[in-house]
Amino acid sequence: MSETSNMIEDSIRRILADQVDRKVLDAVEAGEWPRTLWATLEESGFTGILDVTDDESAPRWADAFPMFHAIGRYAAPVPLAETAVANFLIAAHGLPRRQGALTFADAIGGATLADGTLVLDATITGVPWARWVQAFVVTARVGTRHAIALVDAGAAGLRIDAGTNLAGEPLDTVSFNTCRVDAFTLLDRDVDLLAYGAVTRAAMMSGAVEAVLASSVEYANERVQFGRPIGKFQAIQQSLAQLAGEATSSQSAALAAFSCIGQAPGRFETAVAKIRAGKAAGLASSIAHQVHGAIGFTWEHTLHYATQRLWSWRAEYGTEAWWAAELGRTAIARRSAALWSDLTAHHGVPAVTASGHAEESR
């Protein structure tokens, strides 16, 4: 990792290790906003870590990977990933800067232009942290063009219906009912919000798998059975070795995807990262609960903070089955002659449109 990356990792881990505890996690599940934690993250500059700048020393996506990994490692119950991505998109597309928590969503086709404003008419399900953000970065189709807009949380015609994921984090439904927006930019190409969400979730999941591994190793060394720690038994050692392999593989795939992000995430690398993280989520959770035994299923033990997030994030922004189908469609469209070069080059692999035709990957 670069020196910048090491500095980011040291700083974010120190903050989250100090401020994310059971009290904070349970309070968020009960519907309380973690003001102190969020204020610390904002003051430390992490919410704007990906802002576009001409400074060559500014963090790149690969440099910022440790922040997204740490969100999962410490189960940080805040929209830090969403805000960092939203601020990146705001800066990249010339939208007005905003303070506070942000999130992003794709309104699909529900937009028109009227008197110089963008009018949104759409309902979007599964929007992370919507009830607690100050604004939304929204993409939509406008006729044959695309738009990216910044919508204030208090905008007329905007409605939020609360929901939660398996970990108790907000996953809300947002409705735009003839919602007029002044801050928007028209584009010739779509902004791939699904890929941004998937690649960040892959990094967060790799962090949560690391947390599951650490908890399992600690418990195996402490739990005594038949006069010795269960970690001394070969069956447990083999399970922990497999778990360690899942942690390493998921992190490597996510970091590779982050390293390929330029103007947008690479569709191929994102698919691989989300698929690999999804597989790791299932295996890691299964192994961890087997190692912990009955205690791991109780509310009193902390294991559920990681495993429930793994189960939740696995389904968000495309499951591994969805992304595997995406890769399959791309491979079919490219035909067998291009398969090996696409697998080894990765860059510029075409995405497949809804009509089944290949186009250059965003």
Summary of the structure (lengths in Angstrom):
residues: 362
radius of gyration: 21.0
end to end distance: 26.0
largest distance: 78.0
contacts: 1224
relative contact order: 0.10
helix: 54%
strand: 18%
